[in-house]
């Protein structure tokens, strides 16, 4: 049993709350004119803060506002009720108000005070309590519950999504974490998948009409999982702030959002981290940059009536119970996950590297710690097949491949080819065949793509056409174009 230390210096509680680790806090106990609050930052250090009512009133708001890391609460509703009575919580500032109607007590404080409570227990030869392990939560409960609510034709998707959900509790350990993209026709269960993730992922939030400013502040405060439904604009290359954020939000040390904000006396530059797990649902696919950061799951109509008619209620107690278990596992297995991730050896079946390996490494880390060889085998084969499908999609949809295929058909013999004519014919071909060039193809854009692909050998030249206008021409050779195309496809 962890020794409980009493601290009469309430400033120690404040400094602990400002740390970057998870802090567990109990409901306040009022004894005459004194307030006592239990709190812990690790199984080895548990404290009881003893303070006056006035000190609590000045400290109370910092328990819940501008948090640096997730917090576990024991008696949260009673905490808020107590703060209401003391006048230290108001709804005047919407940004500082937290809706707690769906939050109930957790078992986390009990674990922090006594880590032995999560271990396997026997009475004689009879096991009266199973050990709380990652395998126990992920394999026996989470995956089983998923199969009762979601229908996938590929059984391996259950293992992948189970590992992905568990990984949302550990993702700060990983350098990269993949997005998940559910895509398919209407009424195939895409939104149902997001509802399921919302019930179980770490601090899951549905984006809805959430502004970009709210999103990056939410990420900094809660390390959430953000879910995006009906994202039908993902298939086109865009330059909105949201799309720019998504392009580096899968990487721990990627870009940040920077803002100039006014303080009481001056303008200050602030930055926010935007790295967090995200999942999308849409009928259409995603453009190539976002697709390279995602694992795509193609949905099909279910033939199981029990699943088609089943609804997922966020208020169902089973989700809270599972989240409690996942929080406990996050604290018991974090060191093991970190060590496994740092020393993970790429399975010999996996030949891909670079970003594709980076985003899958965290998933395989969870699979390794689960310790089930069958689960690991399915995760590896799913990763291999997912990568192959992604490469095939890139071959069909990449603007560079579309350009090279067009040139391989257009250029049948060496010679000079005019940029404007190439651009007009490429645009017409893409339109007639329904190909997505991911943005308007202009002469300037085609010029830069041709230069990047290095398809011309003897350079380019400028000359006047019959109307006296200056045009750009490239010397193109079919053998060189086919060589570059083959390199992109293999």
QUIFENGI-V685874 format. One record per residue. N is the residue number from 1. RES is the residue in three letters. SS is DSSP state (H for helix, E for strand, C for the rest). Layout:
[[N,RES,SS] [N,RES,SS]]
//
This chain:
[[1,UNK,C] [2,UNK,C] [3,UNK,C] [4,UNK,E] [5,UNK,E] [6,UNK,E] [7,UNK,E] [8,UNK,C] [9,UNK,C] [10,UNK,H] [11,UNK,H] [12,UNK,H] [13,UNK,H] [14,UNK,H] [15,UNK,H] [16,UNK,H] [17,UNK,H] [18,UNK,C] [19,UNK,C] [20,UNK,C] [21,UNK,C] [22,UNK,C] [23,UNK,E] [24,UNK,E] [25,UNK,E] [26,UNK,E] [27,UNK,C] [28,UNK,C] [29,UNK,E] [30,UNK,E] [31,UNK,E] [32,UNK,C] [33,UNK,C] [34,UNK,E] [35,UNK,E] [36,UNK,E] [37,UNK,E] [38,UNK,E] [39,UNK,E] [40,UNK,E] [41,UNK,E] [42,UNK,E] [43,UNK,C] [44,UNK,C] [45,UNK,E] [46,UNK,E] [47,UNK,E] [48,UNK,E] [49,UNK,E] [50,UNK,E] [51,UNK,E] [52,UNK,E] [53,UNK,H] [54,UNK,H] [55,UNK,H] [56,UNK,H] [57,UNK,H] [58,UNK,H] [59,UNK,H] [60,UNK,H] [61,UNK,H] [62,UNK,H] [63,UNK,H] [64,UNK,C] [65,UNK,C] [66,UNK,C] [67,UNK,C] [68,UNK,C] [69,UNK,C] [70,UNK,C] [71,UNK,E] [72,UNK,E] [73,UNK,E] [74,UNK,E] [75,UNK,C] [76,UNK,H] [77,UNK,H] [78,UNK,H] [79,UNK,H] [80,UNK,H] [81,UNK,H] [82,UNK,H] [83,UNK,H] [84,UNK,H] [85,UNK,H] [86,UNK,H] [87,UNK,C] [88,UNK,C] [89,UNK,C] [90,UNK,C] [91,UNK,C] [92,UNK,C] [93,UNK,C] [94,UNK,H] [95,UNK,H] [96,UNK,H] [97,UNK,C] [98,UNK,C] [99,UNK,C] [100,UNK,C] [101,UNK,C] [102,UNK,C] [103,UNK,C] [104,UNK,C] [105,UNK,C] [106,UNK,C] [107,UNK,C] [108,UNK,H] [109,UNK,H] [110,UNK,H] [111,UNK,H] [112,UNK,H] [113,UNK,H] [114,UNK,C] [115,UNK,H] [116,UNK,H] [117,UNK,H] [118,UNK,H] [119,UNK,C] [120,UNK,C] [121,UNK,E] [122,UNK,E] [123,UNK,E] [124,UNK,C] [125,UNK,C] [126,UNK,E] [127,UNK,E] [128,UNK,E] [129,UNK,E] [130,UNK,C] [131,UNK,C] [132,UNK,C] [133,UNK,C] [134,UNK,H] [135,UNK,H] [136,UNK,H] [137,UNK,H] [138,UNK,H] [139,UNK,H] [140,UNK,H] [141,UNK,H] [142,UNK,H] [143,UNK,H] [144,UNK,H] [145,UNK,H] [146,UNK,H] [147,UNK,H] [148,UNK,H] [149,UNK,H] [150,UNK,C] [151,UNK,C] [152,UNK,C] [153,UNK,C] [154,UNK,C] [155,UNK,C] [156,UNK,H] [157,UNK,H] [158,UNK,H] [159,UNK,H] [160,UNK,H] [161,UNK,H] [162,UNK,H] [163,UNK,H] [164,UNK,H] [165,UNK,H] [166,UNK,H] [167,UNK,H] [168,UNK,C] [169,UNK,C] [170,UNK,C] [171,UNK,H] [172,UNK,H] [173,UNK,H] [174,UNK,C] [175,UNK,C] [176,UNK,E] [177,UNK,C] [178,UNK,C] [179,UNK,E] [180,UNK,E] [181,UNK,E] [182,UNK,E] [183,UNK,E] [184,UNK,C] [185,UNK,C] [186,UNK,C] [187,UNK,C] [188,UNK,C] [189,UNK,C] [190,UNK,H] [191,UNK,H] [192,UNK,H] [193,UNK,H] [194,UNK,H] [195,UNK,H] [196,UNK,H] [197,UNK,H] [198,UNK,H] [199,UNK,H] [200,UNK,H] [201,UNK,C] [202,UNK,C] [203,UNK,C] [204,UNK,E] [205,UNK,E] [206,UNK,E] [207,UNK,C] [208,UNK,C] [209,UNK,C] [210,UNK,C] [211,UNK,C] [212,UNK,H] [213,UNK,H] [214,UNK,H] [215,UNK,H] [216,UNK,H] [217,UNK,H] [218,UNK,H] [219,UNK,H] [220,UNK,H] [221,UNK,H] [222,UNK,H] [223,UNK,C] [224,UNK,C] [225,UNK,E] [226,UNK,E] [227,UNK,E] [228,UNK,E] [229,UNK,C] [230,UNK,C] [231,UNK,C] [232,UNK,C] [233,UNK,C] [234,UNK,C] [235,UNK,C] [236,UNK,C] [237,UNK,C] [238,UNK,C] [239,UNK,C] [240,UNK,C] [241,UNK,H] [242,UNK,H] [243,UNK,H] [244,UNK,H] [245,UNK,H] [246,UNK,H] [247,UNK,H] [248,UNK,H] [249,UNK,C] [250,UNK,C] [251,UNK,E] [252,UNK,C] [253,UNK,C] [254,UNK,C] [255,UNK,C] [256,UNK,E] [257,UNK,E] [258,UNK,E] [259,UNK,E] [260,UNK,E] [261,UNK,E] [262,UNK,E] [263,UNK,C] [264,UNK,C] [265,UNK,C] [266,UNK,C] [267,UNK,E] [268,UNK,E] [269,UNK,E] [270,UNK,E] [271,UNK,E] [272,UNK,E] [273,UNK,E] [274,UNK,C] [275,UNK,C] [276,UNK,C] [277,UNK,C] [278,UNK,E] [279,UNK,E] [280,UNK,E] [281,UNK,E] [282,UNK,E] [283,UNK,C] [284,UNK,C] [285,UNK,C] [286,UNK,C] [287,UNK,C] [288,UNK,H] [289,UNK,H] [290,UNK,H] [291,UNK,H] [292,UNK,C] [293,UNK,C] [294,UNK,E] [295,UNK,E] [296,UNK,E] [297,UNK,E] [298,UNK,E] [299,UNK,C] [300,UNK,C] [301,UNK,C] [302,UNK,C] [303,UNK,C] [304,UNK,C] [305,UNK,H] [306,UNK,H] [307,UNK,H] [308,UNK,H] [309,UNK,C] [310,UNK,C] [311,UNK,C] [312,UNK,C] [313,UNK,C] [314,UNK,C] [315,UNK,C] [316,UNK,C] [317,UNK,H] [318,UNK,H] [319,UNK,H] [320,UNK,H] [321,UNK,H] [322,UNK,H] [323,UNK,H] [324,UNK,H] [325,UNK,H] [326,UNK,H] [327,UNK,H] [328,UNK,H] [329,UNK,H] [330,UNK,H] [331,UNK,H] [332,UNK,H] [333,UNK,H] [334,UNK,H] [335,UNK,H] [336,UNK,H] [337,UNK,H] [338,UNK,H] [339,UNK,H] [340,UNK,H] [341,UNK,H] [342,UNK,H] [343,UNK,H] [344,UNK,C] [345,UNK,C] [346,UNK,C] [347,UNK,C] [348,UNK,C] [349,UNK,C] [350,UNK,C] [351,UNK,C] [352,UNK,C] [353,UNK,C] [354,UNK,H] [355,UNK,H] [356,UNK,H] [357,UNK,H] [358,UNK,H] [359,UNK,H] [360,UNK,H] [361,UNK,H] [362,UNK,H] [363,UNK,H] [364,UNK,H] [365,UNK,H] [366,UNK,H] [367,UNK,H] [368,UNK,H] [369,UNK,H] [370,UNK,H] [371,UNK,C] [372,UNK,C] [373,UNK,H] [374,UNK,H] [375,UNK,H] [376,UNK,H] [377,UNK,H] [378,UNK,H] [379,UNK,H] [380,UNK,H] [381,UNK,H] [382,UNK,H] [383,UNK,H] [384,UNK,H] [385,UNK,H] [386,UNK,H] [387,UNK,H] [388,UNK,H] [389,UNK,H] [390,UNK,H] [391,UNK,H] [392,UNK,H] [393,UNK,H] [394,UNK,H] [395,UNK,H] [396,UNK,H] [397,UNK,H] [398,UNK,C] [399,UNK,H] [400,UNK,H] [401,UNK,H] [402,UNK,H] [403,UNK,H] [404,UNK,H] [405,UNK,H] [406,UNK,H] [407,UNK,H] [408,UNK,H] [409,UNK,H] [410,UNK,H] [411,UNK,C] [412,UNK,C] [413,UNK,C] [414,UNK,C] [415,UNK,E] [416,UNK,E] [417,UNK,E] [418,UNK,E] [419,UNK,H] [420,UNK,H] [421,UNK,H] [422,UNK,H] [423,UNK,H] [424,UNK,H] [425,UNK,H] [426,UNK,H] [427,UNK,H] [428,UNK,H] [429,UNK,H] [430,UNK,H] [431,UNK,H] [432,UNK,H] [433,UNK,H] [434,UNK,C] [435,UNK,C] [436,UNK,C] [437,UNK,C] [438,UNK,C] [439,UNK,C] [440,UNK,C] [441,UNK,C] [442,UNK,C] [443,UNK,H] [444,UNK,H] [445,UNK,H] [446,UNK,H] [447,UNK,H] [448,UNK,H] [449,UNK,H] [450,UNK,H] [451,UNK,H] [452,UNK,H] [453,UNK,H] [454,UNK,C] [455,UNK,C] [456,UNK,E] [457,UNK,E] [458,UNK,E] [459,UNK,E] [460,UNK,E] [461,UNK,E] [462,UNK,E] [463,UNK,E] [464,UNK,E] [465,UNK,C] [466,UNK,C] [467,UNK,C] [468,UNK,C] [469,UNK,C] [470,UNK,E] [471,UNK,E] [472,UNK,E] [473,UNK,E] [474,UNK,E] [475,UNK,E] [476,UNK,E] [477,UNK,C] [478,UNK,H] [479,UNK,H] [480,UNK,H] [481,UNK,H] [482,UNK,H] [483,UNK,H] [484,UNK,H] [485,UNK,H] [486,UNK,H] [487,UNK,H] [488,UNK,H] [489,UNK,H] [490,UNK,C]]
//
